Amino acid sequence: MALSQKRVTVISAVSALALLNGCQRAPTFSILGSFFPAWLFCIIAGIILAAVSHWLFARLGVEKHIQPSILVYPSLAAFFAFTLWLVIFS
């Protein structure tokens, strides 16, 4: 009985350590004393880059060929946000 209880204790301790493995410093930025998550900046940058892409597509005359634009531009913003996150924080 004692060996089984010891085994349960060891397994519990190892499981707790495995769960705590992901606890690292969160990627945040301090702006005027308030911490903002890094993903928020990636999303904002992705939206700005999608707006710049929209402007560029309109100037080049490619925008009329983009169908359906209501799906393309949010997907483009997500692509830019995810790519920025991977490039900067990975």
C-alpha positions as CSV (number, residue, x, y, z in Angstrom):
1,M,0.0,0.0,0.0
2,A,2.8,2.4,0.8
3,L,4.5,1.8,-2.5
4,S,1.4,2.6,-4.4
5,Q,0.8,5.8,-2.4
6,K,4.4,6.9,-3.1
7,R,3.9,6.2,-6.8
8,V,0.8,8.4,-6.8
9,T,2.7,11.2,-5.1
10,V,5.6,11.0,-7.6
11,I,3.2,10.9,-10.6
12,S,1.3,13.9,-9.1
13,A,4.5,15.9,-8.7
14,V,5.7,15.2,-12.2
15,S,2.3,16.1,-13.6
16,A,2.3,19.4,-11.8
17,L,5.7,20.2,-13.1
18,A,4.6,19.3,-16.7
19,L,1.6,21.6,-16.3
20,L,3.8,24.5,-15.0
21,N,6.2,24.1,-18.0
22,G,4.3,26.7,-20.0
23,C,4.4,29.4,-17.3
24,Q,6.8,31.9,-18.7
25,R,7.0,35.6,-18.8
26,A,4.0,36.9,-20.8
27,P,5.0,38.9,-23.9
28,T,3.7,42.4,-22.8
29,F,4.7,46.0,-23.4
30,S,4.7,48.6,-20.7
31,I,3.1,51.8,-22.0
32,L,2.8,54.6,-19.4
33,G,2.9,52.0,-16.6
34,S,0.1,49.8,-18.0
35,F,1.0,46.4,-19.5
36,F,-0.6,45.6,-22.9
37,P,-0.4,42.1,-24.4
38,A,1.8,41.7,-27.4
39,W,-1.0,40.0,-29.5
40,L,-3.0,43.2,-29.2
41,F,-0.2,45.1,-31.1
42,C,0.0,42.3,-33.6
43,I,-3.7,42.5,-34.3
44,I,-3.6,46.3,-34.6
45,A,-0.6,46.1,-37.0
46,G,-2.4,43.4,-39.0
47,I,-5.4,45.6,-39.4
48,I,-3.2,48.6,-40.4
49,L,-1.3,46.4,-42.9
50,A,-4.6,45.1,-44.4
51,A,-5.8,48.7,-44.8
52,V,-2.5,49.6,-46.6
53,S,-3.0,46.6,-48.8
54,H,-6.6,47.7,-49.6
55,W,-5.2,51.1,-50.6
56,L,-2.5,49.6,-52.7
57,F,-4.9,47.2,-54.4
58,A,-7.2,50.2,-55.2
59,R,-4.3,52.2,-56.6
60,L,-3.2,49.3,-58.8
61,G,-6.7,48.5,-60.0
62,V,-6.6,45.0,-58.6
63,E,-9.4,45.5,-56.1
64,K,-12.2,44.9,-58.6
65,H,-10.9,41.4,-59.1
66,I,-10.9,40.5,-55.4
67,Q,-14.0,38.6,-54.7
68,P,-15.6,38.4,-52.0
69,S,-13.8,41.3,-50.4
70,I,-15.7,40.9,-47.1
71,L,-13.8,37.7,-46.6
72,V,-10.5,38.6,-48.2
73,Y,-9.6,41.7,-46.1
74,P,-10.2,40.2,-42.6
75,S,-8.3,37.1,-43.7
76,L,-5.5,39.3,-44.9
77,A,-5.5,41.1,-41.5
78,A,-5.3,37.8,-39.7
79,F,-2.5,36.6,-41.9
80,F,-0.5,39.8,-41.2
81,A,-1.2,39.5,-37.4
82,F,-0.2,35.8,-37.2
83,T,2.9,36.4,-39.3
84,L,4.0,39.3,-37.2
85,W,3.5,37.2,-34.0
86,L,5.5,34.4,-35.4
87,V,8.3,36.6,-36.7
88,I,8.6,38.8,-33.6
89,F,7.8,36.5,-30.7
90,S,8.9,33.0,-31.8
